[in-house]
Amino acid sequence: MTNREELSANLDAYIGMRLRQQRLKLDLTLAQVADWLDVSLQQVQKYELGQSRISTAALYKLSQLLCVTPGFFYQDFEKYHADCAPNPEGRLTKSAFSCFHVCVVEDDPADEMMMREIFETAPVKTKIMRFHDGEVVLDFLRNLGAQNVFHRPDIILLDLNIPKRDGHSVLKEIKRDPQVKDIPVIILTNSVNAADLVKGYQNFASGYLCKSFDYETFERKLHNLLLYWSETVMLSRHCVSAT
């Protein structure tokens, strides 16, 4: 990646994170932003993740919706860009980002054991918090502020078929809670039902990943997921620290 390409990619990611930060601050939904811009909900998600460039016209419209000036999206970008340095493989690194905390909501011991083995060989250092049912994980998330032992999850891997509260119900509750709704929730399931996928995204899941019975395929999927989301969360941390 050339310096110009790196600068462009960092700028797209930074603008997306600034957009997401202000949207959550004003308690706006992705759907409301999509309606305002007259684009799809998935397109707004791409904007916030830095996967798609936001035009100047769209930035102007967003500044009106978010009650900021267009310059808000570029504020302190120079400092942010200077802090982001590519490693030899081209990935963004930051010394403060030492461990990626993953909350796994899974009741199948075999699937959990497989994930733990895969995480041990992942290119990202991870720490796993595992919960067996929907009620327990919701209680944990509601009481994060009172916990001193457990770290706030960076992402949540959520199975759909879990006891007490199914995955869709848990996802809805997470996205209704202003304290934790910004945590990306990835549905990790055996279900290949298209209705489950659509319902997951309607409830603001950040991704939908089908489990695989083939170990190497599942390993590749999880490693790619960890790489992508660890870098995305790292970018989000930089954005918050720059404000």
NORURLIN-V279608 format. One record per pair of residues at least 24 apart in sequence whose C-alpha atoms are under 8 Angstrom apart, sorted by sequence separation. I is the first residue (numbers start at 0). GAP is how many residues later the second one is. D is the distance in whole Angstrom. If there is no record, write none. Layout:
i = [I;I]
gap = [GAP;GAP]
d = [D;D]
//
This chain:
i = [36;99;101;103;105;106;35;36;98;99;100;101;102;103;104;105;106;98;99;100;101;102;103;104;105;106;97;98;99;100;101;102;103;104;105;155;157;159;19;98;100;102;104;133;154;155;156;157;158;159;160;174;18;32;35;104;132;133;134;153;154;155;156;157;158;159;170;174;131;132;133;134;152;153;154;155;156;157;158;15;16;131;132;133;154;156;157;167;171;15;16;32;104;132;133;137;167;170;14;15;16;133;170;15;170;11;12;14;134;137;167;12;13;133;137;12;11;12;11;140;11;25;8;11;11;22;21;100;102;100;101;102;104;100;101;102;103;104;105;100;101;102;103;104;105;17;18;99;100;101;102;103;104;17;101;106;105;106;104;14;13;14;13;13;10;13;10;9;6;154;153;153;0;122;117;121;123;118;123;117;118;121;122;117;123;99;96;92;91;90;93;26;23;79;79;79;78;75;75;48;16;16;20;13;17;12;16;13]
gap = [24;24;24;24;24;24;25;25;25;25;25;25;25;25;25;25;25;26;26;26;26;26;26;26;26;26;27;27;27;27;27;27;27;27;27;27;27;27;28;28;28;28;28;28;28;28;28;28;28;28;28;28;29;29;29;29;29;29;29;29;29;29;29;29;29;29;29;29;30;30;30;30;30;30;30;30;30;30;30;31;31;31;31;31;31;31;31;31;31;32;32;32;32;32;32;32;32;32;33;33;33;33;33;34;34;35;35;35;35;35;35;36;36;36;36;37;38;38;39;39;40;40;41;41;42;43;44;50;50;51;51;51;51;52;52;52;52;52;52;53;53;53;53;53;53;54;54;54;54;54;54;54;54;55;55;55;56;56;57;58;59;59;60;63;66;66;70;71;74;74;76;79;89;100;101;101;102;103;103;104;104;104;104;105;106;130;137;138;139;140;140;151;158;158;159;162;163;166;167;183;218;219;219;221;221;222;222;225]
d = [7;7;7;7;7;7;8;8;8;6;6;6;6;6;6;6;5;5;5;5;5;5;5;5;5;7;7;5;6;6;6;6;6;6;7;7;7;7;6;7;8;8;7;7;6;6;6;6;6;7;8;8;6;8;8;7;5;6;6;6;5;5;5;5;5;6;8;7;7;5;6;6;7;7;6;6;6;6;5;5;6;7;6;5;7;6;8;8;6;4;7;8;7;7;6;7;7;7;8;6;8;7;8;5;7;8;7;7;8;8;8;6;7;6;7;4;5;7;7;7;7;7;7;6;8;7;7;7;6;7;6;8;7;5;6;6;6;6;7;5;5;5;5;5;6;8;7;6;7;6;6;6;6;6;7;6;7;8;8;5;8;7;8;7;7;8;8;7;7;8;8;7;7;7;6;6;7;8;7;7;8;8;7;8;8;6;7;8;7;8;8;8;8;7;7;7;8;6;8;7;8;6;8;7;7;7;6;7]
//
